[in-house]
């Protein structure tokens, strides 16, 4: 137990203040990436909404992922951008708890939706005849709702564990957002135990969803390799390429953040940038550029606009 310490009412997000000479540059870079991320995700959500040919489970999952990632970035990036320009980098304890809860909940939701997208591809490739019966739009909606429920259930448990007691000074959070492990270290009692428990929960969720995706792709690959024609194999692989690329990036960067040993050193702030900024930026880019249906839908929308302007 920490004694003779002042109980905290707010935290100071140290963030990038340790790099004062590059904060303006970082603001411009992160703002550009954030605007591009929002544009990409909003474009995907808009196209899946207006184009009836995209009203299929595969694209409903993609639209749900884009919405979840948009909310995910909203929880931390606007505050991070504001802190890069201001001297006051404080956040209330309640505000920190809310930010952490939504960040963890939406991060978990993203992992579960990516897993569901893998399951959708598994059914489409391994059970093509039963796929229309097994994966309807209604079932897709129920699965997305369960992803949100599962993500926020874990988030509420982790946030409750961290914020169940008081926090003691110093009130410096050595991060640009309320990262669970960094905040847990400021607890007045049992900080090491709490940090270990929440880390174990996050790593278990991360590894569990990743292993499920790996298992689905083992079955997918075994089915694809049995397809006699090269064209059939290429078509099957093309439907999975974007998803698999995003999975590798998403879980790879997340593993660096959540599975890094404490003794390994390194700046946690910089190490979190790929997971919180780069991954959400790359995800809509990969899904849109590597998908013929999305590109065709975009061309149709542009064609309609040019026709109306004439």
N, C-alpha and C positions, 0 to 999 in steps of 0.2 A: 504494500500500500504506500502511495505517495503521501507524505505528511507535510504540514506547513505550506500548503499550496493554495492559491486563490482559485475558487471555483469559477469556471469560464462561462461567459454569456455569448461570446463570439470568437471566431477563429480568424486568423490572418493567413490567406493563401499566398505562400511565398512564390510559388510558380516560377515564372521566368524573370523575377526581379533580381536573381543572381546573375543574369546576363543583361545588365542595363543598357549596354551599347547597341544591342541588336533587337530591342523590344519593338521599335518602330518597324523594322524590316519584318520581324515575325508577324506583326499585326497585319501588314499588307499581304504576306504569303498566306496566312491562315484565313484571312477574310476572303481572298480569291478562291481558295479551296472550298471554303464553306458555301459561298454563293454558287459555285459549280456543283457542289454536292446537292444543295437544295434544288437547283435547276434540273439536275439529272433525275432525282427522286420524284419531283413533281411531274416531270415529263412522263416517267413510267406510270405513275398513278393516273395521270390524265389520259394517256393512251389506252390503258387497260379499262378505263371507265367508258370512253367514247367509242372505241372500236369493238363491235360485237364479235368479231372473229377472235378476239383475245379474251372472251368471256369463258375461259376454260380453267380448270383447277391449277394448271401449271402457271398461268399468268395471274390468277387470283392470289396464289402464294407469293408471286413476285411483287404484286401490288401491295400486299400486306407487309412484306419485308421492307419495301421502300417507305411505307408509312411509318413502320416501327423505327427504321433508321433515321427518318426525318425527326421524329420525336426524340430519339436518342441523342442526336447532335444538338438539339435545342436545349437539352438539360445542362450542357457544359460549355459549348463553344461561345455563345453570346457573352456569358460571364467572363470567360477567358479573354475574349477580345476587349471587353471593357477594362479588365484589370491590366492589360498591356498598355493602356493609355492613361490610367489614373494612378495616383499615389495610394488612395484608399483601397486596399484589396481585402477588406473584411467581409465576412459572411456570418450571419447569426447561427447559433447552434441549431435552431429549428430549420433555418434555410439550408444548412449543411445536411441535416438529416433528410429533408425532402429531396435535395439534389442527389444524395447517395441512393435513396430508395428508388427514384425514377431511373437513375443511371444503371443500377444493378438489375432492376426489373426489365428495362428495355433491352439491356445487353443479354439477359437470359432469354427474353422473347426472341431476339434475333437468332440465338443459337438453336432454339427449338424449331423456329420456322425453317431454318436451313436444313435441319434434320427432316422435317416434314416434306420439304422439297425433294430431298433424296429418296424418301419413301414413295413420293408421287412418281418419280422417275423409275423406281424399282417396279411399281405396279404396271406402269405403262410399257416397260420393256419386257419384264418377266411374265406378266399376265395380261397381254394386250386384249384378249377376248373378253375378259371379265373386268377390265379397267373401267369402262363406262358405268358399270353397275357398282363397283367398289368405291370409285372416287367421283362422286357427283359434286356439283357446286355447293349443295347443302352440307355434305360431309366436309368439304374443304372449309366452309365457314365455321363449322363446329371445331375442327382441328385448330384453326387460327385462334379461335376464342380460348381453347384449352392451352395454347402456347402462351397467350397473354396471362391467363390464370396461373400457369405453372411458373412463368418468369417472375411474376410479382409475389407469388407465395414465398419463393426462395428469398427474394429481395426483402420482404417484410421481416422474415426470420433473421436475416443477417443484420438489417438495420436495427431491429429491436435489441439484438444481442449487444451491438456496439453502443447504442444510446440508452441502455437500461440504467446507467449510473451517471455520475457527474464526471466532468473533465477538469483536469488541473493544468495550471500553467507550466511551461510556456505554451502560449496559444498558437504557435507557428505550425501550420500544416505545410509540410515541404512538398507541395504539389500545386498544380493549377486548378484542381477541383477536389472535392471531398472524397478522396480515394479511401476505401474502407480500411486498409491496413495502416495507412498513415494516420487516420483519425483514431483508430483503435489504440494506437500507442499513447495517445494523450489521456486515456481513461485513468481515473484516480486509483482504481483497483483492478486486479486481474487482467491487465492489458495484454500480457503475453499469451494467457490462456484464450482470451477473446479473439486475438489476432489469429491464433492457430486454428480455432474452430471455424471462423468465417472463411479463412483461406482454404481449409479442408472442404467446406461446403462448395465454394466456388470452383475449386479444382475438380471436385467430384462431378459437378454439373457440367463443367467444360469437357472433361474426359469422357463422361457418359454419353453426351450428345455426339461427340466426335467419333467414338467407337461405334455407335449406331449407324452413323453415316458410312464408316468404313465397311461395316457388315453389309449394308445395302449395296455398296459398290462392288463387293466381292461377288454377290449374286448377279449384279448387272453385268459385270465383266464375263462371268462364266456363261451367261446367256448370249452376250454379244459375240463371243468367240465361236459359238455354235451356229451363228448365222452364216449360211453358205456363201452369199454374195458379198463382194467387197463394198458395193454401193450400200447394201443394207447395214453393214457394220459402220460405215462412215456416217450414215444417217442417225444411227443409234448413238454413236459417240458425240455427234454434233449437238444432240439435245442435252447432253450431260456436261459438255466442256465448260460452259460458263459457270454452272453451279459448282463444279469441282474446283475451278480456279478460285472462286470467291471463298469456298470452304477452306482451301489451303491458306489463303491470305488471312482470313478472319481468325481461324483457330491458331495459325502460326504466330501471329502478332499477340493474340490473347495469351498464349502459352508463355511467351517471353515475359509478359507483365505479371501473370499470376503464379507461375511456377519457378520464378527466379529465386534462387536461394539467397537468404539475407546476407550471407558472407561473401557473395560474389561481387558486391559493390556496384558501381554504376549509378548514374543519375536517373531516378525513377521518373522524374518529370519528362526528360527527353525520351525515355524508353516507352512512355505511354502515348506519345504523339502518333506513332504509326497505328495503334489500335483505336484511338479516339478521333483522329483527323484523317489519316491516309486511307484506312480501310473503308469508312463510309463514302469517301470520295471515289475510290476505285470500284466499289460494288455496282452502282448504277452504270458506270462507264463500261464495265465488262459485260453486264447483262444486256445492254442496249447495242453495243458495237458488234457483239458476237452472235446476235440473234436476228435472223432474217425476218421473222414475223414482226418484231418491234420496229425494224427499219422500214418495212413495208407499210406498217400502220402510220409511221411518222411521215412517209412520203404521201400517203393518202390525205393526211391532215393538211400538209403543205399544199397539195393539189387543190383541195377544197377552198383553202384561203385564197390562192391565186385566182381561182375561178370566180369567187365572190368579189374580188377586187376589180375584175374586168368590167 
